[in-house]
Amino acid sequence: MLETLTRVPPDPILGVSAAFQKDDSPEKVDLGVGVYKDESGKTPIPRAVKRAEQEVLAAQQSKSYLSPIGNPGFNAQVAALTFGSDLVGRKGDLSLAQAPGGSGALRLGAELLIAARPGSSIHVSDPTWANHVPLLGNAGLRLEKYPYYDAAHNTLAFDRMIEYFDALPAGAIVLLHACCHNPTGQDLDASQWSAVAEVLARRRLIPFMDMAYHGLGEDLDRDATSIRLIAKAVPELLVAVSCSKNFGLYRERTGMLAVLSAGSEPASIVSGQLGRLARTLWSMPPDHGAAIVDRVLSQPELRQDWMTELRHMANRINSLRTLLADRLTEASQRDFSWIKTQRGMFSRLPLTADQVVTAREALHIYMAPDGRINIAGVSPANVEHVATGLAAVMRG
Ligand SMILES: Cc1ncc(COP(=O)(O)O)c(C=O)c1O
């Protein structure tokens, strides 16, 4: 029977990492993989996470099951971090379920939407994170694209996006990147988020927000502006939260789905549905990462230390943005200042697929096939090679 299966083509991004590992050039630079890297090129475990992990292991008496919706302390802490400590005044409307990473939360949300309205479509930004397509689509949602990025000018296609939302029928589902848009790094400012919240409310659309980089754009409060504005404006909202990047917990698969319903009665039904759906997907989410996050956020000293380190990570990325933008502008005599105003780990360079291959083969600079680069892979030591090399590739 298994001989009927066809071979899966290599994953375009994981393939870039594999090729990078094999390259033995001393000049090689990895701008492909989507993980944070520090000054030494390593993906660190934050100090507070390491300490909390030791404390969790020392205190843990049992590894018995928790429940399909996971660790309640973790869920409450992450909800407060995301929505603000007063949960935007809607505590009773909120249903929470821990999930295996942001990916698990996205899938759980998609399953909930399909259970509520089979055959639904979801409108995603053009472009969006490549894995949104299978994560949401394989749950049964049909994907459609809304205008988001103006690649010719490296700006947000804001007016076209609002026009598109304004023409959607009531009840249409819209996926929004809460901050640090992947792959473009192009975010909305607070007044643009207010305008989005207004159109979502007026057109009675259902926002599904993906928060995968909380704290890595500006800071924890400013990065959550989008969610907090929208949660105040609309009756129903889904938020998929990932703790992979901001807590450095990637492989521990730590995330949460939060659902705001129009009142406490529907919220209690949604909570039951989330438990039922989790049971059919992974039965119970893994606890280790969640127990660590709960500890970091509930112990003031650990929380403060984590926030300081996260702030350092965001500041470091933003100063690398300035470094790269200035050097690329100088080397190419073209304007790359837009890299400075984008946020999060990614920007997308205006390179063709062939130019991406040339950068890899001739210069040992690795990036995603669409020209997406991980800014955290740039360093003062490699920026000269990256900027002059890529400027030459762009000149052709
Ligand atoms: C936009 C976006 N959403 C969600 C995720 C999910 O992350 P994870 O499942 O590793 O927590 C990622 C990870 O790269 C992402 O970039």
The ligand as a MOL file (V3000), in Angstrom:
LIG
                    3D

  0  0  0     0  0            999 V3000
M  V30 BEGIN CTAB
M  V30 COUNTS 16 16 0 0 0
M  V30 BEGIN ATOM
M  V30 1 C 4.4470 33.7720 10.9570 0
M  V30 2 C 4.6790 32.5630 11.8010 0
M  V30 3 N 3.6420 32.0150 12.4570 0
M  V30 4 C 3.7890 30.9410 13.2420 0
M  V30 5 C 5.0140 30.3390 13.3990 0
M  V30 6 C 5.0300 29.1090 14.2610 0
M  V30 7 O 6.0670 28.9000 15.0550 0
M  V30 8 P 6.1790 27.6120 15.9980 0
M  V30 9 O 5.1930 26.5860 15.5380 0
M  V30 10 O 7.5750 27.1520 15.8320 0
M  V30 11 O 5.8810 28.0960 17.3700 0
M  V30 12 C 6.1340 30.8620 12.7310 0
M  V30 13 C 7.4510 30.2350 12.8350 0
M  V30 14 O 8.3410 30.4100 12.0760 0
M  V30 15 C 5.9530 32.0010 11.9180 0
M  V30 16 O 6.9720 32.5620 11.2660 0
M  V30 END ATOM
M  V30 BEGIN BOND
M  V30 1 1 1 2
M  V30 2 1 2 3
M  V30 3 2 2 15
M  V30 4 2 3 4
M  V30 5 1 4 5
M  V30 6 1 5 6
M  V30 7 2 5 12
M  V30 8 1 6 7
M  V30 9 1 7 8
M  V30 10 2 8 9
M  V30 11 1 8 10
M  V30 12 1 8 11
M  V30 13 1 12 13
M  V30 14 1 12 15
M  V30 15 2 13 14
M  V30 16 1 15 16
M  V30 END BOND
M  V30 END CTAB
M  END
